[in-house]
Amino acid sequence: MRHAIAVTIMMILAGGTALAKGKDDDGKKGGGASMDSGDPANTETSDRPKPSEGEDGKPKGDKDDKGDKSDSDADEAAQVVVPVRARDKLVLFADILIGFGQAPVPGPTLTTLSYGYTGKTTAFTFMAGGRYDFSPTVSAGLRIPWTFGSERLLYGSGSGTSVRSQAFGAPELTGEYRVEIQPRLQMPLMIGIGIPIAQGDVSPYSADANAASRNAQRRLQYMADAASGYRDEELFDPKRLPIVLAGGIHYERQALQVHGDVKLIVPIQTSSAPPSVLDPTAAGGTFTGKRIAFREVTFAGLSYDVPVSPKVTLVPAADAWLAWKAINTIEYNSAQGATPSSRWQFVFEPRLGVSFSKKPKITPSIGYIFPIGGHLADGKVSALELHADFAF
């Protein structure tokens, strides 16, 4: 996997360098500047004809001399470099994730007592937040999640009945610093920390009848994590203090944007309570709570702006990511030596957005998250994502 990440980053860097070099070579052939810093003087050259050199004594470009004006406009068009798009200083967002299926949970899948998956669940995760740029290179962000849903129970005295629950997630604070490698190539570095107030029990199972509602909340958090394609575990882990480190390479060229990122999630246990199971004997193994868990997610994606009018732009996009659950918050060890489920999960999400340029700039989008193979595909998990950005 490390080799795959390295190759991806090298390809993006090589592509960005080649594109930048190609643009420099074009500028040299036309005698113009190779970069545009926003100063109009950077698009002028010393060998441009003086205004007094017009054949009729008038400055070139005058309305009466269309031929000279046409030549001058052509020269300037050849020299102008399209600037990097400006970032909006403040962006707020709202997101609704509607997940379906059976989320994987720690343990085996047994005939009499299913520990391997939740019951069939429909979950709605609402998220709000935003980010603010303090400078061209420094930003801060916030995400606040909340989920509610309904699960058809597979085990216990309520087997076959539906249970409704709701659970508040762990709000996440982030800070980002962007390193400019080239005018169109940046390396964002991010650190995040979650506020450990996510609702739910340590375990989705318990022999304590009084903990039934907290168990249901924990299973709902598992479903919310599964519906997101395992990309945002830090938002859905009860009794955990999540630390997040991330970095990537982002490239843009006019309408095209390409990115590759790696995120490391380290949920640290804040409760000393051991995981409790309803029937350890029937489970056929042991459950162990890990003080420190670890998950790594590698992302790649692209988007392309397609103008349909001066004020409206279509934005088709696609993202894919590979999640590696190196250490789960609860690990299950089979007493019969059963083969554990895969710790890898590949997920794909196509999206379509529409951007309206009038301030505040609003960009709604719709996406569909679906796993390719892995534990999530076995549970038939998928999700519809509705998202909207509001830029100021």
HELIX and SHEET records of a PDB file:
HELIX    1   1 ARG A    2  GLY A   30  1                                  29    
HELIX    2   2 PRO A   40  THR A   43  5                                   4    
HELIX    3   3 PRO A   51  GLU A   53  5                                   3    
HELIX    4   4 LYS A   66  GLN A   79  1                                  14    
HELIX    5   5 ALA A  209  ALA A  211  5                                   3    
HELIX    6   6 ALA A  212  ALA A  227  1                                  16    
HELIX    7   7 GLU A  233  LEU A  235  5                                   3    
HELIX    8   8 PRO A  280  ALA A  283  1                                   4    
HELIX    9   9 GLY A  374  ASP A  378  1                                   5    
SHEET    1   A13 SER A 162  PHE A 168  0                                        
SHEET    2   A13 VAL A 138  ARG A 152 -1                                        
SHEET    3   A13 LYS A 120  ASP A 133 -1                                        
SHEET    4   A13 LEU A  90  GLY A 101 -1                                        
SHEET    5   A13 SER A 382  ALA A 391 -1                                        
SHEET    6   A13 LYS A 361  ILE A 372 -1                                        
SHEET    7   A13 TRP A 344  PHE A 356 -1                                        
SHEET    8   A13 VAL A 312  ILE A 327 -1                                        
SHEET    9   A13 PHE A 294  TYR A 304 -1                                        
SHEET   10   A13 LEU A 256  GLN A 269 -1                                        
SHEET   11   A13 ARG A 240  ARG A 253 -1                                        
SHEET   12   A13 LEU A 185  GLY A 194 -1                                        
SHEET   13   A13 GLU A 172  GLN A 182 -1                                        
SHEET    1   B 9 SER A 162  PHE A 168  0                                        
SHEET    2   B 9 VAL A 138  ARG A 152 -1                                        
SHEET    3   B 9 LYS A 120  ASP A 133 -1                                        
SHEET    4   B 9 LEU A  90  GLY A 101 -1                                        
SHEET    5   B 9 SER A 382  ALA A 391 -1                                        
SHEET    6   B 9 LYS A 361  ILE A 372 -1                                        
SHEET    7   B 9 TRP A 344  PHE A 356 -1                                        
SHEET    8   B 9 VAL A 312  ILE A 327 -1                                        
SHEET    9   B 9 VAL A 306  SER A 309 -1                                        
SHEET    1   C 2 GLY A 285  GLY A 289  0                                        
SHEET    2   C 2 ILE A 330  SER A 334 -1                                        
END                                                                             
